[in-house]
Amino acid sequence: MLMDVGSKIFSSVMNERAFKLLDKSGTNFQFGGMPELGCRDGLFALKTMLNPRQNHNLPSHVAFVDLVKAYDTANHNILLDILKRYGTPLRFVAAVARTYQDLIVVLKIEKEVVELSQTVGVRQGDNMAPVLFLFLMSAFAETLEVAWKEAGIDVCTVRSVTGTRLTAGNGKIRGHSPKEYLAHDLTAVEIFQCLYVDDGAFIFSSRDNLIQGISLIHNHFARLGLKMHIGCKTTPSKTECVFFPPPRFFSSMLPPDLIQETDESDDTLNHDINEALTKTKQQQEETMKQRRAREELLYDNLEETAPIPVSDGQVTFCRHFKYLGSYVSFCLCDNYDIDKRIAAASQAMGALKTMWDCPHLELWSKYLLFRSTPMNILQWGCETYKLEVFLHRSIRRILHVSITRVKEERIQNEHVRRMFYDISRVGNMIAARQMDFIGKIVCAPPIAQRNRC
């Protein structure tokens, strides 16, 4: 679909006005396509919800919902009706209706040209298309809250406090008792879902609520002309669920053969401790990997992770789900995501091999390219010493400094970083991003004023 320059200018003006209305009256849980909100806000909200529940020994179930061709199936009549219900001026609605009147899609296959009438879906290449779809998702979210409470499904909540009541007087945060946590002066925020455009994460406190909620979400999307992607016998489900067990959930669930294997591993480890009187970091990691492998095997066979029938299909469970660019693991650890992130950054380094080896490209350009691509991929929600290893290995690769030269000349990592325009350590880069995000949260207006979770 082609748009002339005049249409794009008109669409840009309409888009800016629509965003102002959506920001004032839209849902509290939309993090995609909104100004000053993005992936890190959505991930922060989701993990801030899940980690305290696990710390309080509570299980959580999350349904990560995916829609089938969401942008291409938006109903025009429903969309216009939603704009009116949000208080959009009638002239604005009429202008949107005009842009969607008598739409023709031209399909070209070699010499064949076919013209099709477009009756559903937002316009491709239109600046206003994303915000119009956000109106549709906002209407879904707000009406879902009503249906959620009518169905009697438990709502997960978080509580916040202001002032110094939970501090020890010296600026340090201290623990709190259940009585303090349930105090009336704490602000309770209900979390129904975390939305990123059409990708949604819906949090439930039990499997029974999850089963009931999945069917409710499926039917509610259907009311708005949207279809949730569920699996069938021949097609896997793109909508998947993750069960987040409480701590020590697997302690008493090891099968006899795994218990025997664990005892043997412990005996071997104790023998090594008695001989060496120490544990290396490598041994600790290997022990953690063995434990995680046993937990993953048990996780796949739990009653809590059995497929859930929905309509004429089903929704399955997974151990690690990629949400907003980062993997969310059932154990709420970042090890799996870190390994995937390092692998992706390594692939980016390999894809740019020609750039690193080019003698005509100045080092400063290589530095900027390295910061913009491999390092951005690497730092997406990760922090560990493994990232430092990747950083220095990649810099040596760009500078053509072999590991043999490093050993012979005893080149330290600090010197390598200075050679590459004094690039910061990964820990400092992550800290800078964290401080930037914290500053954004601190400078934001209070919840009571902005009505945002």
VEXMIMAR-602827 format. One record per residue (C-alpha): residue in three letters; z, x, y. Coordinates in nm, 4 decimals. Example, Ala and Ser with C-alpha at 12.3 -4.5 7.8 and 13.67 -1.06 7.14 Angstrom:
BEGIN
     r         up       east      north
   ALA     0.7800     1.2300    -0.4500
   SER     0.7140     1.3670    -0.1060
***
This chain:
BEGIN
     r         up       east      north
   MET     0.0000     0.0000     0.0000
   LEU    -0.1113     0.1545     0.3285
   MET     0.0592     0.0929     0.6637
   ASP    -0.0916     0.1699     1.0039
   VAL     0.0987     0.3627     1.2724
   GLY     0.1847     0.0501     1.4705
   SER     0.3385    -0.1160     1.1653
   LYS     0.5530     0.1893     1.0918
   ILE     0.6814     0.2057     1.4500
   PHE     0.7673    -0.1643     1.4415
   SER     0.9351    -0.1157     1.1021
   SER     1.1457     0.1736     1.2359
   VAL     1.2749    -0.0384     1.5258
   MET     1.3582    -0.3248     1.2891
   ASN     1.5234    -0.0837     1.0489
   GLU     1.7653     0.0481     1.3147
   ARG     1.8683    -0.3035     1.4157
   ALA     1.9135    -0.4117     1.0537
   PHE     2.1441    -0.1149     0.9858
   LYS     2.3701    -0.2176     1.2750
   LEU     2.4081    -0.5652     1.1270
   LEU     2.4623    -0.4308     0.7757
   ASP     2.7255    -0.1834     0.8954
   LYS     2.9125    -0.4660     1.0687
   SER     2.8931    -0.7327     0.7986
   GLY     2.7972    -0.5518     0.4768
   THR     3.0033    -0.4733     0.1704
   ASN     3.2830    -0.2166     0.1671
   PHE     3.1607    -0.0508    -0.1523
   GLN     2.8041     0.0571    -0.0699
   PHE     2.7606     0.4348    -0.0385
   GLY     2.3827     0.4648    -0.0744
   GLY     2.1362     0.4513     0.2121
   MET     2.4138     0.4014     0.4681
   PRO     2.4520     0.6310     0.7702
   GLU     2.7296     0.8901     0.7263
   LEU     2.7831     0.7870     0.3633
   GLY     2.6376     0.9515     0.0559
   CYS     2.6850     1.0758    -0.2979
   ARG     3.0007     1.2740    -0.2328
   ASP     3.1685     0.9652    -0.0842
   GLY     3.0801     0.7581    -0.3900
   LEU     3.1969     1.0283    -0.6313
   PHE     3.5180     1.0769    -0.4346
   ALA     3.5951     0.7036    -0.4428
   LEU     3.5301     0.6787    -0.8170
   LYS     3.7321     0.9859    -0.9171
   THR     4.0117     0.8963    -0.6761
   MET     4.0392     0.5712    -0.8673
   LEU     4.0240     0.7185    -1.2175
   ASN     4.2471     1.0263    -1.1843
   PRO     4.5628     0.8458    -1.0663
   ARG     4.5227     0.5890    -1.3433
   GLN     4.5078     0.8669    -1.6005
   ASN     4.8072     1.0400    -1.4368
   HIS     5.0018     0.7150    -1.4715
   ASN     4.9124     0.6975    -1.8438
   LEU     4.6690     0.4089    -1.7967
   PRO     4.3312     0.3711    -1.9720
   SER     4.0171     0.2905    -1.7748
   HIS     3.6768     0.1509    -1.8669
   VAL     3.3784     0.2010    -1.6366
   ALA     3.0407     0.0306    -1.6680
   PHE     2.7588     0.2285    -1.5051
   VAL     2.4981    -0.0403    -1.4413
   ASP     2.1268     0.0264    -1.3993
   LEU     1.8672    -0.2293    -1.2886
   VAL     1.5119    -0.2709    -1.4137
   LYS     1.2624    -0.1948    -1.1324
   ALA     1.5129    -0.3041    -0.8709
   TYR     1.2968    -0.2493    -0.5610
   ASP     0.9918    -0.4076    -0.7250
   THR     1.1671    -0.7288    -0.8343
   ALA     1.3455    -0.8334    -0.5140
   ASN     1.2681    -1.1986    -0.4461
   HIS     1.1299    -1.2568    -0.0955
   ASN     1.2715    -1.6076    -0.0491
   ILE     1.6193    -1.5021    -0.1628
   LEU     1.6023    -1.1995     0.0660
   LEU     1.5178    -1.4074     0.3727
   ASP     1.7909    -1.6579     0.2899
   ILE     2.0457    -1.3729     0.2621
   LEU     1.9442    -1.2408     0.6039
   LYS     2.0102    -1.5838     0.7560
   ARG     2.3509    -1.6095     0.5867
   TYR     2.4511    -1.2731     0.7312
   GLY     2.3945    -1.4087     1.0797
   THR     2.0666    -1.2330     1.1454
   PRO     1.8862    -1.3742     1.4508
   LEU     1.6160    -1.6208     1.3541
   ARG     1.3479    -1.4241     1.5424
   PHE     1.4416    -1.1173     1.3369
   VAL     1.4145    -1.3179     1.0130
   ALA     1.0805    -1.4591     1.1247
   ALA     0.9526    -1.1072     1.1959
   VAL     1.0558    -0.9924     0.8454
   ALA     0.8941    -1.3009     0.6923
   ARG     0.5742    -1.2238     0.8801
   THR     0.5594    -0.8688     0.7444
   TYR     0.5917    -1.0055     0.3898
   GLN     0.3338    -1.2820     0.4321
   ASP     0.0085    -1.2564     0.2355
   LEU     0.0811    -0.9091     0.0976
   ILE    -0.2052    -0.7590    -0.1018
   VAL    -0.1716    -0.4627    -0.3381
   VAL    -0.4936    -0.2719    -0.4053
   LEU    -0.5053    -0.1106    -0.7493
   LYS    -0.7681     0.1598    -0.8037
   ILE    -0.8477     0.2963    -1.1501
   GLU    -1.1477     0.5295    -1.1323
   LYS    -1.4255     0.3037    -0.9998
   GLU    -1.2463    -0.0243    -1.0674
   VAL    -1.0722    -0.1834    -0.7676
   VAL    -0.8440    -0.4847    -0.8117
   GLU    -0.6554    -0.6729    -0.5410
   LEU    -0.3256    -0.8354    -0.6417
   SER    -0.0989    -1.0637    -0.4443
   GLN     0.2545    -0.9231    -0.4049
   THR     0.5084    -1.2043    -0.4247
   VAL     0.8158    -1.0012    -0.5180
   GLY     0.9516    -0.6581    -0.4295
   VAL     0.9963    -0.4771    -0.1008
   ARG     0.6995    -0.3010     0.0553
   GLN     0.6320     0.0556    -0.0532
   GLY     0.6284     0.3061     0.2307
   ASP     0.8090     0.0657     0.4629
   ASN     1.0990     0.2166     0.6605
   MET     1.2742    -0.1182     0.6491
   ALA     1.2484    -0.1601     0.2697
   PRO     1.5720     0.0245     0.1736
   VAL     1.7944    -0.1600     0.4217
   LEU     1.6489    -0.4966     0.3212
   PHE     1.7341    -0.4196    -0.0408
   LEU     2.0852    -0.3192     0.0682
   PHE     2.1283    -0.6684     0.2111
   LEU     2.0466    -0.8043    -0.1330
   MET     2.2990    -0.5719    -0.3011
   SER     2.5602    -0.6536    -0.0382
   ALA     2.5227    -1.0238    -0.1103
   PHE     2.5545    -0.9472    -0.4815
   ALA     2.8749    -0.7477    -0.4273
   GLU     3.0455    -1.0067    -0.2078
   THR     2.9617    -1.3045    -0.4267
   LEU     3.0594    -1.1047    -0.7358
   GLU     3.4115    -1.0621    -0.5970
   VAL     3.4522    -1.4396    -0.5852
   ALA     3.3175    -1.4873    -0.9373
   TRP     3.5320    -1.1922    -1.0583
   LYS     3.8554    -1.3553    -0.9420
   GLU     3.7531    -1.6995    -1.0658
   ALA     3.6939    -1.5524    -1.4124
   GLY     4.0463    -1.4074    -1.4143
   ILE     3.9346    -1.0445    -1.4582
   ASP     4.1950    -0.7901    -1.3500
   VAL     4.1121    -0.5990    -1.0332
   CYS     4.1953    -0.2291    -1.0119
   THR     4.3827    -0.1306    -0.6971
   VAL     4.4843     0.1875    -0.5173
   ARG     4.7647     0.2206    -0.2654
   SER     4.7845     0.4329     0.0466
   VAL     5.0675     0.5194     0.2845
   THR     5.0757     0.6600     0.6365
   GLY     5.3490     0.8525     0.8123
   THR     5.6001     1.0967     0.6634
   ARG     5.7824     0.8761     0.4120
   LEU     5.6265     1.0551     0.1136
   THR     5.6730     1.4064     0.2509
   ALA     5.9622     1.6432     0.2033
   GLY     5.9902     1.7167     0.5738
   ASN     5.8100     2.0494     0.5563
   GLY     5.4525     1.9255     0.5321
   LYS     5.4435     1.9236     0.1509
   ILE     5.3603     1.6100    -0.0433
   ARG     5.6257     1.5189    -0.2975
   GLY     5.6259     1.2859    -0.5942
   HIS     5.7231     0.9213    -0.5761
   SER     5.8987     0.6802    -0.8059
   PRO     5.7404     0.3556    -0.9354
   LYS     5.9691     0.1639    -0.6985
   GLU     5.8344     0.3574    -0.3993
   TYR     5.4764     0.3170    -0.5233
   LEU     5.5156    -0.0626    -0.5349
   ALA     5.6820    -0.0827    -0.1936
   HIS     5.5539    -0.3586     0.0327
   ASP     5.4741    -0.1247     0.3199
   LEU     5.2064     0.0508     0.1139
   THR     4.8488    -0.0635     0.1693
   ALA     4.6818    -0.1896    -0.1489
   VAL     4.3023    -0.1634    -0.1634
   GLU     4.1134    -0.3551    -0.4304
   ILE     3.8205    -0.1701    -0.5874
   PHE     3.5628    -0.3994    -0.7470
   GLN     3.2757    -0.1537    -0.7694
   CYS     3.1218     0.1626    -0.6273
   LEU     2.7573     0.1030    -0.5375
   TYR     2.4894     0.3557    -0.4544
   VAL     2.1893     0.1375    -0.3647
   ASP     2.1226    -0.0270    -0.7048
   ASP     2.3371     0.2088    -0.9174
   GLY     2.6806     0.0602    -0.9672
   ALA     3.0062     0.1762    -1.1264
   PHE     3.2394    -0.1114    -1.2181
   ILE     3.5972    -0.0252    -1.3141
   PHE     3.8015    -0.2255    -1.5665
   SER     4.1567    -0.1864    -1.6930
   SER     4.0895    -0.2918    -2.0557
   ARG     3.8064    -0.3398    -2.3043
   ASP     3.8544    -0.7184    -2.3001
   ASN     3.8035    -0.7222    -1.9247
   LEU     3.5016    -0.4935    -1.9685
   ILE     3.3373    -0.7295    -2.2190
   GLN     3.3960    -1.0262    -1.9927
   GLY     3.2884    -0.8347    -1.6832
   ILE     2.9644    -0.6988    -1.8310
   SER     2.8434    -1.0501    -1.9102
   LEU     2.9483    -1.1691    -1.5661
   ILE     2.7598    -0.8856    -1.3926
   HIS     2.4497    -0.9451    -1.6077
   ASN     2.4409    -1.3168    -1.5248
   HIS     2.5189    -1.2572    -1.1579
   PHE     2.2259    -1.0188    -1.1171
   ALA     2.0023    -1.2782    -1.2831
   ARG     2.1023    -1.5351    -1.0193
   LEU     1.9551    -1.3050    -0.7526
   GLY     1.6350    -1.2411    -0.9467
   LEU     1.7404    -0.8946    -1.0663
   LYS     1.7604    -0.7764    -1.4260
   MET     2.0246    -0.5443    -1.5666
   HIS     1.8858    -0.2817    -1.8049
   ILE     2.0424    -0.3442    -2.1467
   GLY     1.9445    -0.2066    -2.4859
   CYS     1.7876    -0.3756    -2.7836
   LYS     1.6966    -0.2681    -3.1344
   THR     1.4064    -0.0491    -3.0206
   THR     1.5080     0.0387    -2.6639
   PRO     1.8278     0.2266    -2.5698
   SER     2.0420     0.0901    -2.2909
   LYS     2.0256     0.2617    -1.9514
   THR     2.3395     0.0727    -1.8586
   GLU     2.6202     0.2643    -2.0279
   CYS     2.9984     0.2531    -2.0380
   VAL     3.2593     0.5284    -2.0519
   PHE     3.6132     0.4908    -2.1841
   PHE     3.8690     0.7116    -2.0093
   PRO     4.1711     0.7385    -2.2410
   PRO     4.5220     0.8179    -2.1144
   PRO     4.6729     1.1640    -2.1776
   ARG     4.7638     1.2516    -2.5381
   PHE     4.5604     0.9534    -2.6580
   PHE     4.4065     1.1566    -2.9416
   SER     4.7259     1.3372    -3.0469
   SER     4.8147     1.0997    -3.3291
   MET     4.4586     1.0123    -3.4303
   LEU     4.3354     1.3294    -3.6043
   PRO     4.1929     1.2642    -3.9543
   PRO     4.3455     1.4641    -4.2444
   ASP     4.0540     1.7081    -4.2638
   LEU     4.0709     1.7783    -3.8910
   ILE     4.4484     1.8203    -3.9058
   GLN     4.4056     2.0790    -4.1789
   GLU     4.1385     2.2561    -3.9742
   THR     4.3692     2.2529    -3.6732
   ASP     4.6568     2.4044    -3.8735
   GLU     4.4349     2.6852    -3.9969
   SER     4.3160     2.7582    -3.6441
   ASP     4.6741     2.7585    -3.5196
   ASP     4.7845     2.9924    -3.8005
   THR     4.5053     3.2324    -3.7167
   LEU     4.5876     3.2121    -3.3483
   ASN     4.9600     3.2695    -3.4141
   HIS     4.8755     3.5701    -3.6312
   ASP     4.6697     3.7139    -3.3477
   ILE     4.9524     3.6498    -3.1040
   ASN     5.2020     3.8260    -3.3292
   GLU     4.9729     4.1272    -3.3566
   ALA     4.8453     4.1513    -2.9994
   LEU     5.1287     3.9612    -2.8186
   THR     4.8735     3.8245    -2.5746
   LYS     4.6028     3.5644    -2.5343
   THR     4.2786     3.6479    -2.3634
   LYS     4.0958     3.3995    -2.1471
   GLN     3.8142     3.3918    -2.4015
   GLN     4.0535     3.2863    -2.6797
   GLN     4.1983     3.0138    -2.4601
   GLU     3.8512     2.8803    -2.3840
   GLU     3.7591     2.8835    -2.7528
   THR     4.0735     2.6886    -2.8385
   MET     3.9918     2.4349    -2.5666
   LYS     3.6353     2.3991    -2.6961
   GLN     3.7611     2.3313    -3.0501
   ARG     4.0036     2.0712    -2.9204
   ARG     3.7345     1.9067    -2.7065
   ALA     3.4951     1.8963    -3.0032
   ARG     3.7555     1.7143    -3.2128
   GLU     3.8234     1.4677    -2.9337
   GLU     3.4513     1.3966    -2.8903
   LEU     3.4186     1.3263    -3.2625
   LEU     3.7115     1.0852    -3.2467
   TYR     3.5813     0.9281    -2.9255
   ASP     3.2529     0.8255    -3.0872
   ASN     3.4368     0.6394    -3.3645
   LEU     3.6914     0.4495    -3.1562
   GLU     3.7037     0.0715    -3.1474
   GLU     3.7118     0.1029    -2.7682
   THR     3.3668     0.2680    -2.7696
   ALA     3.1869     0.0204    -2.9962
   PRO     2.8681    -0.1297    -2.8431
   ILE     2.9174    -0.4474    -2.6394
   PRO     2.6785    -0.7393    -2.7027
   VAL     2.5257    -0.8771    -2.3831
   SER     2.2814    -1.1688    -2.3797
   ASP     2.0079    -1.0748    -2.6295
   GLY     2.0900    -0.7027    -2.6278
   GLN     2.3794    -0.4625    -2.6082
   VAL     2.5415    -0.1986    -2.3890
   THR     2.6467     0.1297    -2.5464
   PHE     2.9099     0.3934    -2.4675
   CYS     2.8609     0.7613    -2.3909
   ARG     3.0907     1.0608    -2.3467
   HIS     2.9303     1.2007    -2.0308
   PHE     2.7406     0.9938    -1.7755
   LYS     2.5369     1.1410    -1.4925
   TYR     2.6357     0.9470    -1.1820
   LEU     2.5157     1.0465    -0.8328
   GLY     2.4026     1.3879    -0.9528
   SER     2.7255     1.4846    -1.1351
   TYR     2.8394     1.4220    -1.4907
   VAL     3.1545     1.2122    -1.5248
   SER     3.3208     1.2979    -1.8581
   PHE     3.5537     1.0752    -2.0605
   CYS     3.8301     1.3363    -2.0271
   LEU     3.7826     1.3586    -1.6463
   CYS     3.7343     1.7350    -1.6808
   ASP     3.4471     1.9126    -1.5064
   ASN     3.3640     2.1621    -1.7837
   TYR     3.0593     1.9702    -1.9078
   ASP     2.9305     1.9104    -1.5558
   ILE     2.9806     2.2767    -1.4662
   ASP     2.7834     2.3960    -1.7680
   LYS     2.5005     2.1558    -1.6832
   ARG     2.5070     2.2612    -1.3193
   ILE     2.4838     2.6302    -1.4074
   ALA     2.1964     2.5569    -1.6458
   ALA     2.0099     2.3626    -1.3749
   ALA     2.0665     2.6385    -1.1182
   SER     1.9458     2.8979    -1.3706
   GLN     1.6295     2.6955    -1.4238
   ALA     1.5762     2.6881    -1.0477
   MET     1.6158     3.0666    -1.0381
   GLY     1.3555     3.1021    -1.3127
   ALA     1.1155     2.8627    -1.1406
   LEU     1.1379     3.0764    -0.8251
   LYS     1.0780     3.4019    -1.0119
   THR     0.7514     3.4625    -0.8265
   MET     0.9332     3.4331    -0.4932
   TRP     1.2079     3.6776    -0.5908
   ASP     0.9537     3.9348    -0.7128
   CYS     0.7179     3.9006    -0.4163
   PRO     0.7279     4.2275    -0.2150
   HIS     0.5643     4.0618     0.0871
   LEU     0.8422     3.8038     0.1348
   GLU     1.1230     3.9332     0.3534
   LEU     1.4791     3.9317     0.2188
   TRP     1.6007     3.6877     0.4836
   SER     1.3557     3.4236     0.3607
   LYS     1.4736     3.4827     0.0052
   TYR     1.8315     3.4415     0.1252
   LEU     1.7551     3.1059     0.2891
   LEU     1.5648     2.9882    -0.0181
   PHE     1.8524     3.0918    -0.2453
   ARG     2.1077     2.9056    -0.0327
   SER     1.8946     2.5910    -0.0085
   THR     1.7970     2.5488    -0.3743
   PRO     1.9943     2.7283    -0.6505
   MET     2.3249     2.7324    -0.4595
   ASN     2.2999     2.3680    -0.3571
   ILE     2.2361     2.2716    -0.7173
   LEU     2.5252     2.4879    -0.8322
   GLN     2.7863     2.3525    -0.5907
   TRP     2.7247     1.9833    -0.6509
   GLY     3.0797     1.8765    -0.7350
   CYS     3.1741     2.1977    -0.9209
   GLU     3.4333     2.4676    -0.8740
   THR     3.5205     2.7387    -1.1269
   TYR     3.5093     3.1144    -1.1748
   LYS     3.1879     3.0688    -1.3788
   LEU     3.0079     2.9890    -1.0554
   GLU     3.1064     3.3270    -0.9130
   VAL     2.9473     3.4936    -1.2166
   PHE     2.6240     3.3030    -1.1567
   LEU     2.6277     3.3910    -0.7855
   HIS     2.6529     3.7663    -0.8340
   ARG     2.4110     3.7692    -1.1265
   SER     2.1520     3.5841    -0.9172
   ILE     2.1979     3.8107    -0.6142
   ARG     2.1467     4.1185    -0.8314
   ARG     1.8334     3.9534    -0.9680
   ILE     1.6910     3.8993    -0.6180
   LEU     1.7879     4.2493    -0.5012
   HIS     1.6530     4.4069    -0.8212
   VAL     1.9903     4.5663    -0.9000
   SER     2.0170     4.6138    -1.2763
   ILE     2.3454     4.5914    -1.4633
   THR     2.2929     4.9526    -1.5698
   ARG     2.2887     5.0605    -1.2065
   VAL     2.5999     4.8541    -1.1447
   LYS     2.7861     5.0396    -1.4182
   GLU     2.6586     5.3838    -1.3272
   GLU     2.7209     5.3510    -0.9524
   ARG     3.0246     5.1259    -0.9983
   ILE     2.8862     4.8672    -0.7591
   GLN     3.1437     4.5989    -0.6876
   ASN     3.0705     4.2326    -0.6231
   GLU     3.1844     4.2653    -0.2617
   HIS     2.9187     4.5300    -0.2020
   VAL     2.6527     4.3121    -0.3673
   ARG     2.7386     4.0230    -0.1356
   ARG     2.7260     4.2505     0.1709
   MET     2.3801     4.3669     0.0663
   PHE     2.2701     3.9995     0.0651
   TYR     2.3567     3.9226     0.4290
   ASP     2.7298     3.9141     0.3509
   ILE     2.7019     3.5837     0.1650
   SER     3.0333     3.4069     0.1051
   ARG     3.2046     3.3692    -0.2305
   VAL     3.1455     3.0405    -0.4098
   GLY     3.5101     2.9505    -0.3632
   ASN     3.4759     2.9856     0.0135
   MET     3.1558     2.7791     0.0156
   ILE     3.3267     2.5024    -0.1811
   ALA     3.6337     2.5183     0.0444
   ALA     3.4092     2.4821     0.3501
   ARG     3.2454     2.1737     0.2006
   GLN     3.5843     2.0293     0.1105
   MET     3.7177     2.0863     0.4619
   ASP     3.4049     1.9261     0.6059
   PHE     3.4600     1.6180     0.3896
   ILE     3.8341     1.6057     0.4670
   GLY     3.7572     1.6298     0.8379
   LYS     3.5179     1.3393     0.8019
   ILE     3.7877     1.1289     0.6329
   VAL     4.0582     1.2233     0.8860
   CYS     3.8356     1.1439     1.1838
   ALA     3.7383     0.8058     1.0410
   PRO     3.9140     0.4962     1.1803
   PRO     4.2015     0.3479     0.9759
   ILE     4.1277     0.1091     0.6913
   ALA     4.2604    -0.1831     0.8863
   GLN     4.0052    -0.1190     1.1620
   ARG     3.6993    -0.0237     0.9622
   ASN     3.7616    -0.2572     0.6622
   ARG     3.6349     0.0099     0.4254
   CYS     3.7780     0.1457     0.1022
***
